[in-house]
Amino acid sequence: MTTISTATTGLDRTDGQGLQAVLLDMDGTLVDTEDFWWQAEFSLFAELGHELTDADRARVVGGPMSRVIDYLLARTGVDLAPADLTVLINQRFVDLLAGGVPLMPGAERLLNTLNAHGIPAALVSASQRHIIDIVLQSLGAQHFAFSIAGDEVARTKPYPDPYLAAVARLGAEPGRCVVVEDAPLGVEAGLAAGCPVIAVPSVAPIEPGPGRTVLSSLEQVDLELLRSVVAARV
C-alpha cells in the first residue's frame, strides 16, 4: 500500500464541513468483475458436481472471501479445506482477468474528476491484495492515494474496519468521506463507519434508506452530488 501525507491530500480543514475524500469499493463498483467472480465460482462448483443458482450469487456478491468460502462449503458440502477452495477460486478468477478488466461506465470520469479537483480517493476492497494489484493495472493506481485490501484488516466488510482505517490514514472525518459501493455488505460497512454512502447496485438490490443514496449508474455520480451528500450529514 502507498503511504501518504495528509498535508498533500487537499483535505478541506477550513470550515469543518466540506467533502474531504471519496472511498471507493472495487469489484462491481469501479470494475465490472462481479461476473468474473461468479464465473470462477460457478464453473468450479459445476466441475465438483454442484450447480449454483442466482440465489447463491446474491448471497456471495461483495465478499469477503472468507464469508464466501464458508457459505459455499455449507451450501454444497464439498469436501475441501477452506484454504484450498480459496486458492482454487482465486486462481480461476486471476485466469479470467488475463484478458483485461473492464471499467464500469462512469468510473474513469469520476476518478479523473476527483484528481482534477484535488479530492483524495482511496480504494477499499474486500478482495485480497494480490487481486487488487492485478486490477490496478487496468484501473490505474495513480488515481488513488492508497488502497486497502480485505486481507489487510482484522475484520473486513460488512464490519466498518476497512473504511475506518481509510479515514484514519487520511486524517479525515467519517461524515465528510463518501463511500461508493455496489453491494449490501459494503453499504453496511460504510454506514457502520459513519460515512454517507452512495450505492450503485450491481447484482443484489439495495433499498434506499437513511444515510444512503441509491443510483442506477456510476455515471450519475459527480462532484455536486458528492458534496451534497456530505452537506446533508453535517
N, C-alpha and C positions, 0 to 999 in steps of 0.2 A: 504494500500500500504506500501511496505517496504521502509524505508529511507536508503540512502547510503551515504558514504563519498567518494567524488571523489578522495581522496588520496589513496583509496584502490581498485580502479576500473581498474588499469592498463592502464589508458588513456595515449596515446603517446603524450607528450607535448614537445618532444625534438627538432623536426625539423619543427613542424607546418604543416606537410603534411600527415602523415600516417593515416591508419584506426583507429578510436577511439572507435566506438561502432556499434552494429547492432540493429536496431529497427524493431521488427517483429510483423506483424499482426497475429491474432489467427485463426478465422474461415476461413477454406478453404486454409489457408497458412500452419499452423503448425498442425492443427487437421482437420479431414475430417467431419466437422459438417454442411457444407452448405446443404447437403441432409437432415439433421435433421431439419434445419430451414424451408426448403421447405416443408417437410412432415408436420410439425406443421401448417404452413400457408395453404397449400393446403387442408389438411384434415379438418381443422376448417372451412374454407370457403365453402367446399363441404357440410358440415353439415348445413351451413347457407343458402345453395341454390345457391351458385355461384361457377362455375368451373374456376379456374385459369389456365393460359396457360404457355407455355415455354417462351413466350414473357414477361409475367408478372415476371417470375423468373429472367430473365435477368435484369429487372428493379429494383428488390429488393435486389439483391445479394450485400453483402458488407455493408448493413446497412447505416446509423444508424437507430435504431428502430423508432425514431420519423418520419423520412422520409419514412420508410417502411409503417408505420401505415397511414400516410397521403395519400400515393399512393393507398394503398389497399382500404381505405374508399372512395376515389374519384373514383376508378375503379369500385367498386361494389355497392356503395350506401347503404351499410349495416348500419342499424340504431343502432350503438353502439358508445359510447363515446370513444375517443382515449385512455384514461387511461384504460378503461375496456377491449378494444381489446388488448392492450399491455399486460395486466395481462393474458389473455386467451392464447395468443401466447407463452409468456414466460413459462407459466406453462406446456403447451403441449411440448415445447422444453425440459424443465427440465425432464419431464417424459421419453422422448426419450433418455436422457443422462444416465438414470439409469443403462443401460447395459454396460456403459463404453464408452470412447471416443477414436476412432481410430486415430492414428497419421498419418500424411501424409508421404509417402515414402521420406526418407532423413532427416526428421525433427529431430529425435533423434541424428543421426550422426552429423548434423550441430550444434546442441546445445552442444553436447559433445566436438566438435572441438573448439568452442568458449571458453568454460570453460577451456579446456586444455591449451589454449594459452593466457588466462587472458584477453580476449576481452569481455567487458560488453555487455550483451543482455538485452533489455527492451521489454516487451510485450505491444503493443499499439493497443487496440481493440476498435471497436465501440460498442461492447456488454456491457451490464450493469455489475456492479461489482459482483453481486451475481452469474451471469453466469460465469464470469471469474474464480471466486473462485472454482466453481464446476469443470470446465475444468482443472484447475491447479492441481487437484488431480490426473488426468491421465497424464497431460503434465509434471508436476514436477516443483513446484515453485522454487526449488533450482537452476534451470537453469537461473533465471532472477534476475537482480539487483532490479527491481521493475516492476510493471505493472500499466498501465493507462487505465481506463475504459471510455466508452462513456458517462456515466452519471457523470463523474468527471471533465469534462471540459465544458466551456460555449458553445463552438461550436465544434462538432466532425467532422469526415470525411464527406465531402471532404475538409473541411477547414483544414489549416495546424496546428491548435492549439494543438492537442494531440501530434504531432511529435515535435513541438517547445517546448512543456512542457517537453518532454522526453530529448531533447537535453539540455535544461536548467538545469534539475536535474542532468545530467551527468557532467555539466560544460564543455561541448564539443562544437564543431563547426558543424553546419548542413552539410557542404560539406564533412565532414570526418565521417559522420554517415550514414551507408547504410540502407535504408528502404527495407524490403522484404514484398511484397503484392501479393494478388491474384485477386483483384477486381479493376475495373477502378476508382472508387471513392477513394480508398485507394492510388492508384498510384497518382491521382491528389493531394491528401493531402500531400504525401511525396515530390512531386516536388514543390508544393507551399511553403513547409517548407525549400526548398533549399538543400534537400538531394538527393544524387544519389539513384535511385530506381532499384531494381531487381524485376521483375514481373513474377509470375508463375500462369497464368490464371487458374481458377477452373471452372467457369460457363460462364461468359461473356468474349468474346475475348478482348485482349489488343494488340493494334498495337505498333510496335517498334517506337521510337521517341527520340528526344533529352532528355538526362538525364536518360533514362530508358534502361534496358537490359531485353528482354523478353525471357524466357526459358520455356521448356515444363515440367520440373520436378525440385523439390527442390533438388533432388539428384545431380543435376548439379552445385549446389552452394557449393563452397569450399573456403578456406581461400585465395587462389591465386586470385580467381575471385573477392572476396570482396575487396581485396587490389587494384586490377586493376581498378575497377570502381571508387574508390576514387582517385587513381592516375590520372585518366583521367579528373577529375574535378579540380585538383589543379594546 
